[in-house]
Amino acid sequence: MNHLIGNNIYILRKKHGLTQEQLAEQINVSFQAVSKWETGNSLPDISTLPLLANALHCNIDSLLGYAAEQRKITDYEERYKTTEGYYWGLQPSGMCYEIMKLCPPTKPRRLLDIACGEGKNAVFFARNGYHVTAFDAVPIALEKAKRFADQAKTEVHFFQADMLDFRLDNEFDIIFCSGALHYIPPHLRKEILENYQKHTTCGGLHAFNVFVRKPFIKNPSDQKKFRYKWISGELFTYYADWLIPSCGETIFDCRSGGIPHQHCMDTLYAVKKSELQL
Ligand SMILES: C[S@@+](CC[C@H](N)C(=O)[O-])C[C@H]1O[C@@H](n2cnc3c(N)ncnc32)[C@H](O)[C@@H]1O
């Protein structure tokens, strides 16, 4: 059964402070029906979707989880459009090599690249034998990523989704996200990370980095929309019951936007314990 719609109904219902009974009353169904949708035991009838979307103040696309709430999600669209080549280049991030060390593709491994941008990391993983799925919110980024994958003669399953309302309903061995977790506002972090953790195989790996706030670092992106820097160390707190082969915090110089500034970033590699280790 597809849990995605149920998850989205739950998140949006909570966001609008509605109980299951209140939502049920607004759309003329029983509260048991709402409960079954949210637990993934049944799906709403197609004819109920417009009523649900109306009651939850969203459109049907975002109920279904495929991105495209008509709001502007990121300010990257313009950069990807106006850069002739690849805004982030085609060289993979250093994290990709760490992932290869920790979880080598010596057997088929399903890897998810969250907010994959123009695909430099996703294509690297596919070239190296991983089964890669990758999504981003920006269509032009995905077009470029698909072009790159075709040129590299690799197969990546790319799709468009907004990580704020997309939830996993199948498992991955590796979940990777570089440079994008700061788009998740604080109130959604726990629930989103729990969804990723639940849909990770035992022995599977999470490899994430995240921009964090430091009182002594001021930089231009602090003022930008959609970004919510994390508290230093916050990411690690969600992984108390995972094995941590490596984690750390670094401060580095950046020249994006033409103004020299610094960032602080936390990086985490965490392995989900197997049944025997629990
Ligand atoms: C700094 S870029 C990193 C891209 C890629 N991970 C890389 O390392 O090259 C951040 C990416 O996050 C994507 N993004 C921002 N908010 C998002 C959201 N809510 N859902 C999905 N992708 C999002 C942007 O479109 C952009 O491609």
The ligand as a MOL file (V3000), in Angstrom:
LIG
                    3D

  0  0  0     0  0            999 V3000
M  V30 BEGIN CTAB
M  V30 COUNTS 27 29 0 0 0
M  V30 BEGIN ATOM
M  V30 1 C 23.4770 23.5540 -3.0470 0
M  V30 2 S 22.4890 22.6900 -4.2290 0 CHG=1
M  V30 3 C 23.1920 21.0700 -4.0710 0
M  V30 4 C 22.9220 20.2110 -5.2840 0
M  V30 5 C 23.6020 18.8320 -5.2260 0
M  V30 6 N 23.2230 18.0960 -4.0390 0
M  V30 7 C 25.0890 18.9500 -5.3390 0
M  V30 8 O 25.7910 18.5920 -4.3740 0
M  V30 9 O 25.5410 19.3740 -6.4090 0 CHG=-1
M  V30 10 C 20.9380 22.5450 -3.3810 0
M  V30 11 C 19.8580 21.8280 -4.1960 0
M  V30 12 O 18.7330 21.6420 -3.3700 0
M  V30 13 C 17.5880 21.7480 -4.1920 0
M  V30 14 N 16.4330 22.0120 -3.3280 0
M  V30 15 C 16.2300 23.0820 -2.5440 0
M  V30 16 N 15.0610 22.9650 -1.8910 0
M  V30 17 C 14.5320 21.7730 -2.2610 0
M  V30 18 C 13.3410 21.0840 -1.9230 0
M  V30 19 N 12.4700 21.6080 -1.0720 0
M  V30 20 N 13.1130 19.8800 -2.4660 0
M  V30 21 C 13.9960 19.3380 -3.3320 0
M  V30 22 N 15.1370 19.9580 -3.7070 0
M  V30 23 C 15.4010 21.1570 -3.1680 0
M  V30 24 C 17.9300 22.8920 -5.1230 0
M  V30 25 O 17.1260 22.8990 -6.2610 0
M  V30 26 C 19.3970 22.6010 -5.4060 0
M  V30 27 O 19.5340 21.8110 -6.5650 0
M  V30 END ATOM
M  V30 BEGIN BOND
M  V30 1 1 1 2
M  V30 2 1 2 3
M  V30 3 1 2 10
M  V30 4 1 3 4
M  V30 5 1 4 5
M  V30 6 1 5 6
M  V30 7 1 5 7
M  V30 8 2 7 8
M  V30 9 1 7 9
M  V30 10 1 10 11
M  V30 11 1 11 12
M  V30 12 1 11 26
M  V30 13 1 12 13
M  V30 14 1 13 14
M  V30 15 1 13 24
M  V30 16 1 14 15
M  V30 17 1 14 23
M  V30 18 2 15 16
M  V30 19 1 16 17
M  V30 20 1 17 18
M  V30 21 2 17 23
M  V30 22 1 18 19
M  V30 23 2 18 20
M  V30 24 1 20 21
M  V30 25 2 21 22
M  V30 26 1 22 23
M  V30 27 1 24 25
M  V30 28 1 24 26
M  V30 29 1 26 27
M  V30 END BOND
M  V30 END CTAB
M  END
